[in-house]
């Protein structure tokens, strides 16, 4: 079966799972997931499951990518920050919905691989940084939307400070070991409104950098 046909089948699966935003579905359909997985897992690129990548990380299952993207409610003029570039797949999807995405990855190996994938795909509206994701990307703040693709123990105050008024953040939070939930936060003049989405499972958001990897 061709990659295009498998991609179309994935879109139909996402529709059945409740993804309704046509802009999100179009962005997922336009993003070749096989280019973002490890070669050994290329035959599973359009299976609705998470897959391992380098540095002990994972590429999220397509449903979670679509759900988080839909929950972020990206508008065409939004500036978007992503914490945790990973393979680059989620960032590639986001880049099709807004003028520019800023993304932070703590593993240099992953960041460099993602950069090559972005260039090959012709995605020129992405600015990358190797750094501590919990510190955000202050050089380009504020951001209208922030997505965190690793589980924090609590909402990082530094990221909240980089979120613009009326901005939205989507992130997983692990309030206790083994219990992670996806939350949507809205920032307004009254403070932060929290909305629970679904239970999830992500790698942890880790402070600092891992050395030379």
Secondary structure, DSSP 8 states (H G I E B T S, - for coil): --HHHHHHHHHHHHHHTT---HHHHHHHHTS-GGGTS-GGGGGGTTSSS-EE-GGG-EE--HHHHHHHHHHHT--TT-EEEEE--TTSHHHHHHHTTSSEEEEEES-HHHHHHHHHHHHHHT--SEEEEES-GGG--GGG--EEEEEEEEEESS--HHHHHHEEEEEEEEEEEEEETTEEEEEEEEEETTEEEEEEEEEE---B---S--S--
